[in-house]
Every structure is written in structure tokens, then in C-alpha cells.
Amino acid sequence: MDELLEPHLVNRSWLDDPALRSLLSMLNDANDETRIIGGAVRNALLGEEIEEVDCATTLYPEDTIARAEAAGFKVVPTGLDHGTVTVIIDGTSFEVTTLRADVETDGRHARVRFGRDWAEDAKRRDFTMNALSIDVDGTVHDPIGGYADIVHRRVQFIGDPETRIHEDYLRILRFFRFFAWYGAGRPDRDALRAIVRTKSGLASLSVERVWQEVKQLLAAPDAERSVLWMRTTEVLDAVLPENWGLDQFHWLLNAEREHGLKPDALRRLQAMLRPATDVVQGLSDRLKLSNDERKRLLDWVLEVSEGRHFASLSVVEFAKVLYRARAGGVADAMAHDFAKAIAKEEAGVDRISALMEFADTWSRPELPVSGEDLIARGHTPGPKLGDALSAIEDTWVESGFVLTKEELLDEY
């Protein structure tokens, strides 16, 4: 029976980290307690990698700050209204948040009061698997009974799903993200029903929060099941109205699973989009993508518009493509062509695979001739010098980058 399961930390060595021990030693005494919470606890119970450690405490934020500063640690007041400060010890950052209870929520923001009740703080969290904590001695506390859900990889809301979603509509996307990363089997039925009834609330969220959740979901090793359920509940259309179907998305993830193609969130997003400039520009503007993210999507669109047939290219011809084109766009377009060729059992799969391996180790060669070399040969500085240098570059590229400096100068 699930209720008989006792929490067991699969990996414990991270608890001995000197910075973490210093933090817990500083914040714990006879009157106040600080525990590790959230993702670090869940991942330690699953035996998965722990990327960051967050803590909860009975101390008020100002007391946390005072103790940290007295110990000589750097403190950043990252969210005082919600009781959160960041303590930096030997280059490691720890978020420390005072125990809380929600006083008022509007689906996007919450007004909280601080407290000292660990069970009450656990009940205000989103999912049962996120409600466990570890104290300074390494003891796991499970007031909600979330350990069984961790073991069986069940993503379940704490209490009534619809009530929890109304507190913060981002929890709809968090549900699908956690299912992508930690879920198994079919998603919780009550959660799906609640999501269908409340999905209109997604429109009230900031686009930055939406994109961060979607991006993290798409980065999950097995994102496909979650995305399919997002489509079934019409959440996918609500947050990504630009999506153009999931056939190529399925092909790409199959290529990742079966042929070792590296998972990539932006590439997976591309697989759901029509490769058109207006689509990418519109999505980038709407979700406020970073400049790098926008550029990569546009490079992919431009490369697709070239209509290259990668399977027909020799290594020399492909090297010329890499030199002239946007490398990121080429890599993305090739990955999608590779996935499509596999799905449709087309010829050229091995050829594209070989070119992808070549691209992974390819370094852009440097033109062996400079403007100074041409001036030394009698060329006059100015526009004609630039034209001559461009012509030399064209000749060099067409030679497959084999012509030497002397050979190129002799021609010009």
C-alpha cells in the first residue's frame, strides 16, 4: 500500500556540501528551523541530478538577512513581499523563503502572510511531489503523502485541482511540464478535467511566464506525451496558437529516441511551426523571445526557404553551405529533414546522418588572404579592394578551401 512507503533518499552526498551545511547551521537554532524543500528533495528521492537547492524557514526575511550578513555572506532580497531572499555562499546561491499561507490570490499574484507551520506551508504548494522537505539532520518530512506519488510518478495537485489552478493559472502549464519530466502513464483525470474548465485563465498570465514554462516543458526528455495531452485539452492552442500540427514534432522526437538526435527545446518548437517569417516574427513578438531565440528561429526559416536537398550533397559541397549559410539554421533544417526521412523511409538517411556528424566537428576556415596582402601586391585601398577580396573568397570557396594564399594572389 502507498501509505506504508517510507521516504528514502536515493542520493545523500549532496547534503554534505560545505556551503549548504554552512547555510543550515547559520539558520537553525533552538527557536527556528530551516529545511530543504522543492525540487532538490524530489530529485534526491528519485535519484536524479540536483541542480539547485531551495530552503524554507520559520525565520522572517529580515532575520534571515541579518543572520546571513552577520556570517559574512552576500544576500540579495529577491522577493521580500513573498518572503524570499537569496543567500550566496562560496559562489553557490540558495533561495530561502519564510513559511507562508495565501491570504488572497487572483490567478496570477498572491498576497501571503508569514507563519511557522510546516504543514500549512506544504498545503499551499502545487503538487504533492513538491510538498516534502528535508531537515538539517537529513530526515525527510512528508505531511501530504507525496512520496508515494514520487515513487509512482503521479503528478497530482494538492487538494482540489480547480481550486489550486484558480490560485495561479500558471499551474496548468506547470502540470504539463511536471508530467513531461516526472510523470508516467495517463495524467491525473481530475487534473485534466479541472484544466479544461479553467484554461481560459491562461490568457491572464504574462507571456514571459508562459514562455518559460513552455520552453522547460519542451526540454523534457519525453515531452511528446505531455504535448499531446495539451492538444487534447486545447491548452496547446491557447498558449501556442501558431502550432501547425504535430506530425513533424512526432518525427523529430522519434529521431531523438531511436537515432540519438540531441533533444532541443527550440528545435522541437520549430517542428510545430510553419517555416514562415511572419509566423516566427509574430510568435517571437507575442511571447517576447530573446534576441538569440528569435534569430535562431529566423535562421531556420531562411535556411528552409533555400530548399536544399541535403541527401544529395557531397561533403565538399556541404562544407561550402556551412561556410556561406547560417550554421544554426543549417543544423536545424538538417535535423528536421533527417527526422522526416526516417519517418517516411526515404533514401538518404545515412547520408544526412554523415553530414550531421561532419557539421558537429566542422570549424569555419579562415580566408588565407587579407586586404593587406592585396595592398602589398599593388592594390589601392577602397571599394575595388573589397571587390577583389570578395572575388578571391569566392574562388577559394569554390576550390573547396584548398587553394593556398600564394595561388590565390597569383590569380589576382
N, C-alpha and C positions, 0 to 999 in steps of 0.2 A: 504493500500500500504506500501511496505517496507520502502520507503523513508520518511514516516511520523513517523516511530518509533523513539522515543526518548530514548537514553540510560538511563537505570535505574539500579542502584546498588542494588542488592538484599540484600547483606550484607555490612554494612559500619563500623561496630565496629572496625575492624582491622585497619582502618585508624587512630584510636586514640592511637595506640601502641606508648608508650613513645619513644622507640628507633627510630621508623620511623619518629615521629614528630621532634625529635632532628636532624635527618639527613636532612629533608626537610627545617627546619628552618635555618640550617647551610648553605645550598647550594643555597637558594633562596634569592634574594635581588632585588633592582630596576633594575639592569642591566642583571642579569642572572636568568634562570628558570630551575628547575628540576622537572620532573614528574615521576610518577609510570607508568611502561609500561609492556607489555607482559602478561605472564600467570596470574599474580595476578589480572590484570584488567579483563581478560576474565572470570576467575573463580568467581570474585566478581559479574559480570553481570549475570552469570549462577547460582549463589547461591551455588557454590561448595567450598570445603575447599581450603584455600590458604596456600601453604607450604613455599613459599619464595617470597620475593619482590625484583624486579629489578627496576632500575631507569635509565632515560636518562636525559642528562643535556646539557645546552649550554656552560658550563664551559669546558675548555681544561683539559686533565688529570692532568697536573701538578698543575693547580689551584684547582682542586678537592682535590688532595693530600695535598696541602698547607693548605686549609681550615680545612680539617679533622684533620691534625696533630696539627694545632693551637687550635682546640677544645679539644685536648687530646684523640682523637680516634685512634685506630690502623688502618693502611692502608696497603693493600697488592697489589702490582702492577701486577694484574693477567693477563692483556693483553694490555699493553700500546700501541702496534702497532695498535690495533683496538680501542683504547680509553677507555679501561675498567680498572677500579680499584675496589677493594673490600674494603668497609669501614665496620669495626666491632664496633658495639656499644652495650655495655652491653651483649656481647655474641652472638648478632644477626648479621649475615653477610648480607650486601647489595651490589650487583653489581651495579656500577654507570658507565654508558658509555656515552661518548660525542656523540652528534648528528653527523651522518655520511652520506656520499654518496659514492657509489662504484666508484672507478676510473678504476679499472681493475680486472677482475675475470677470473679464468681458470677452473671453475667447481669444484674446491677444496679449493682454497685460494682466498682471495680478498685483493686488495690494496685500502685503503679508504682515503678520505680527511675529515677533521672535518668541521663542519658547525654550523649554528644556526637556520636552517629552519626545523620546526617540520613536515611540510607536506612532504618535501623532504625525511626526515629520515623515515617517515612512508611508503613511496612508495618503499623503498628498502627492506622492510621486506617480509617474505614469503607469509603468508596467511592474508586475510582480517581480520580475527578474532584476529590476533596478532598485528594489527596496531593502536589500541586505546590506550589512555593514560589518566591518572587522575592527575590533578594538585594539588597544596598544599591545595586548598580550597575544594577538593572533586569533582570538575567539571570534567565530562567525555568528552574527545575530540575524535572525530571520523572523521578524514579527508578523509578516504577511503570509508566510509559507511559500515564498517564491523559489526556494531551492529546487523543489520538485519540478517546477516549470523550466528552470535552467537545465536540469538533467534531461528532461524530455523535450527540450527545445520548443516550448509553448510560449508564444508571445501573447500575454493576456493583460488587459487593463486591470488596475486595482479598483475593485468596486464596480459600479455601473459604468459601462463603456461610454454611453451617451453623455452622462454627467461629466466624465473626465474630459471628453472631447470639447464640450461646451466651455470648459475652463480654459482651454488653449487649443484652437483648431489645428495648430501645427502637429498635434499628436496624431492626426490622421496620417500625415506623411511619416512621422516617426514610427508609427505602427508598421507601415510597409517597409521602412528602412530596417527596423529591427528584425522583421520577418525575413528579409533578404539576407541578413548577416547571421541570425541565430535561430531562425525558425525551421521547423520540419513539418512534413505532412501538409494538411489543409489548414489555412488560417482559422483562428477562433471565429465561430459562427456569430456569436453575439457581437463581437467587434465589427465584423463585416456589415451586419445589419445596422449598427449604430453609425458606421461610416456612411452608408448610403443615405441615412436620414439627415446627416449633418454636413455633408460635403459642400453645401453652398457656403458654409462659413470659411472655406479656404480663400474666398475672394477678399476677405478682410485682412489677410496676412500680408506682411511686407514681402516684396518679391525677393529680397536678399535672403530672407529666412527660407522661403520656398526653394530657391536655387541651391542653397547649401544642403538642404535635406535631399533633394533630388540627386544632386551630384554624389553625395555619400552613398545613397542607395545604388546608383549606377556603378559605383566602385566595388560593390559587394561581389564576392566570388560567384555566387549564384543569384544574380539579380532577376533572372528571367521569370521565375515563378511569381515573384512579387509584382513585377511589371504587368504580368498577365492578370493578376487579381486587381491591380489598379485599373486596368482597362475594363474588367468585368463590373467594377463598382462605379465606373465613369469618373474616377478620380484622375486618371491619366489625361483625359480630355480637359479636365478642369485646370490642371497645372501645366500641361504641355499641349495646348490646342493645335500646335504646329505638327504634332506627330502624324505621320503619313502611313501608318501601318507597321506591323511588327514582323513581317516576313524576313527582312534583311537583319533585323535585330536577332531573330532566332538563328539565322545562318551564322552571324558573327559569333554568338555565344557558343554555338556548336563547334565552330572552328577553334575557339579558345579551349573548349573541353577536350576535343578529340585530337587536335593538332598542335597544341602548345602555344597558340597565339596569345600574347600577353593581354590580360584584361585592362581596359582603359575606359574611364567614365565618359570622356568627351567623344571617343570613337563610338561607344555604344549609343550616345545621343545622336550622333550623325546617322546611325543606322535606322533611326526613327524619323529622319527628316528628308524632305525633298531637297536635293542638292541645288538650291537656287539662292542667288544673292539676296533677294527680297525676303525670303523666308529666314535666312540666317541673320540678316540685319534686324529684322523685326523681333526675332527671339532674343537676340543679344541686347537690344534696347529694352525690351519688356522685362527681362529678368536681370538686367544690369550686370551682364557678364563682364569679367575683367578684360582689359585690352588684349592680353595674351590669349584668352579663351576665344574672344571674338576673331582675332587674327587667324587662329588655327582653323576655326570653322570656315572662314572665308577662303583660306588657302586650300582647304579640301574642296570647296565648291569650284574654285578656279581650276584645280587640277582635274576634277571630274569633267569640267567643260572641255578640256583638251581631248577627251575621248581616246586616250591611249589604250592600246591593246598590249598589256604588259607581257602576256604569254608569248608574244611574237618577237620580243626584244632580245637581242644578244646582250651579253654583259657589257661590251663596249658601248653599245647604243644606250643601254640603261645608265651607264656612268655619265653620259652626256646629258641625259634627262635630269639626273640628280644635280649636276653642275648648274644647269640652266633654271631648273624649276625650284619651287618652294619645297624644301625637303620634308617638312611636316605634312604638307598636302599630299605629296607623293606616297609617303608611308601610309597615310590613312586611306587613300584611294586604292592602293595595292591590297591592303588588308581586307577591304570590302570586296574587291574583285576575287581575292583568294577564297573568302568565305562563300561567295556566290558560286564560284567554280566547283567547290566541294559539294555544295547543296545540289547543284544541277548536274553533277557528274560530268563536267565539261573537261575537254582536253586542256592541258597547260597548267594543271595544279602544281605539278612538280617544278615546272619552270618558274612559276611565280614564287614558290617557296624558296627556290635557289636564289632568286633575285632579292627576296626579302632578307635572306641571310647575308647576301653581299652588301645590302644597304646598311645593315647593322654594324658592319666593320669599316665601311667606306669613309674616308676622310677627304674633304674637298681639297683638290690640288691647287697649288698657287701658281699663277701665271709667272713663268720664269723671266719675263721681260717687263721692264718698268719704263716710265716716261723718261727717267734719267738716262737709261740705256739708249733710247732713241735720240735724245738731245746730244749725247756723246757721239752718235753717228751722223750728226749734222742736221737733225730735225729742229725746226723752230718752235718754241713754246707757243701754244694757242690751240684753237679748235681743231686744226688739222692734225695736231699731235694726238689729240684724243681719238680722232677718227682712225689714225694709223694704229693706235694701240688697240682699238676695238677690232680692227681687221686682223691684227696679229692674234688676238684672243680667239677669234672665230676660226682661224686656220689651225691654231693649236688644239682647240676643242675637237674640230673635225678630224684631226690626226689621231684622236684617242688619247690626247695629252702626252704623246711620245716625242714630238719634235723638241729639240733642245733649244736653249737660248741662242746659240750661235746659228743654228739652222733657221730659226725664225728671223733673226736680224739680217741674215743674208738675203732673205726674200723681201725685206723692206728697207 
